[in-house]
Amino acid sequence: MLILSSCDFRNDNAKRIIIDNLPKTIGSCRVLFIPNEKATHESIVSGKYHRRLAEFGFLEDHVTVFDHTCPDVFRNLGIDLIYISGGNTFATLQKLRDTGFDKDIIRYVHNGVTYIGGSAGAHIVSKDVAHVAAFDDVPDGVTDFSGLGLFDGVLICHYTSEREAYFKQLQVDSTCPVYALTDDETVIVQMSSKATLATPTLAHKKQALDMIAEFEEYGSPINGDGFLSDFLRDSSYEAWIEQLEAASDPATCPNGQAPALTYFGIRESDGRIVGMIDLRLELNNHLRTHGGHIGYAVRPTEHGKHYATDMLKAALSIYKEHGIAELLVICSKDNIASAKVITNCGGILKDEIYSDIYHEVLQRYTIHIEEFLQTKEG
């Protein structure tokens, strides 16, 4: 959840709304407070920020204050909230980027941590902050005006009639939705971590390359990528995109391959590619014993968030559209997580076989699509 306002706890109305939407009572919440760009190590250890948050209702023992000089200390905390208040939007965001902690904020929020942003803290999580240059000085050397992208739009905080003309012009010029926030107003954004399927396009290139690089960095196998990793090694992303349509048609798919549809798994809340899935429309002899209809993979940093289940459930409707009523889905017997994904989507264990190719026991599951979809709707 995002709780965004112009004045956060320093406005009575905003404070009331914030407290009403916390995951726990304010005295029970463990909060990571990230001070603005003016904070020094000395001011952080002085306790002034702990005392300030205690005035708002937090327990000092439950307050952790982020220190830019040692960001690694704050990457894996058991917290309920992240709180960033006012300051210079550009300088505060740049300080986070310099430490790499911008990515940690995104990870925390997608893992269920509530984010409280006031003024600069609200701007930071939006898609773009370039418009804030009308109100904040842009420090020398700052060239990246993208926000964290957790909020699908841009904000004008501290909105008054004096900013009305600017707000209306920004609505015309911006490619994102534009929202005005008076000092009394607060926006509550419920985060969705669901993954949906998207047909790969050239616009996905940067994200796709980053994902494949992540798999390689972690030494993780990539199942269901529709030969993307092979094309990146031997040719190009553009060449892979060009052949996807041919690969889905039995008349034009390469010899030895089954026709298949390949999709990216896209997280709804921020458009991040979290995985891939390959939907084979026919089975050859190898797939009947070792591959099955579906191959999928979730990038290593996104494991444990049910994205594989989201992708597989979405795939069932696509198979139904193609007139395929029953699926064969195969996984290693040792892959307990994958087996759980399959059974969550209606998979029934058919048998187990030993693979001379992979030198392990494979479990073969059957999914009756219509039966599962009717159960799901019911």
Secondary structure, 3 states (H helix, E strand, C coil): CEEEECCHHHCHHHHHHHHHCCCCCCCCCCEEEECCCCCCHHHHHCCHHHHHHHHHCCCHHHEEECCCCCHHHHCCCCCCEEEECCCCHHHHHHHHHHHCHHHHHHHHHHCCCEEEEECHHHHHCCCECHHHHHCCCCCCCCCCCECCCCCCCEEECCCCHHHHHHHHHHHHHCCCCEEECCCCCEEEECCCCCEEEECCCHHHHHHHHHHHHHHHHHCCCCCCCCCHHHHHHHCCHHHHHHHHHHHCCCCCCCCCCCCEEEEEEEECCCCCEEEEEEEECCCCHHHHHHHECEEEEECHHHCCCCHHHHHHHHHHHHHHHCCCCEEEEEEECCCHHHHHHHHHCCCEEEEEEEECCCCEEEEEEEEEHHHHHHHHHC
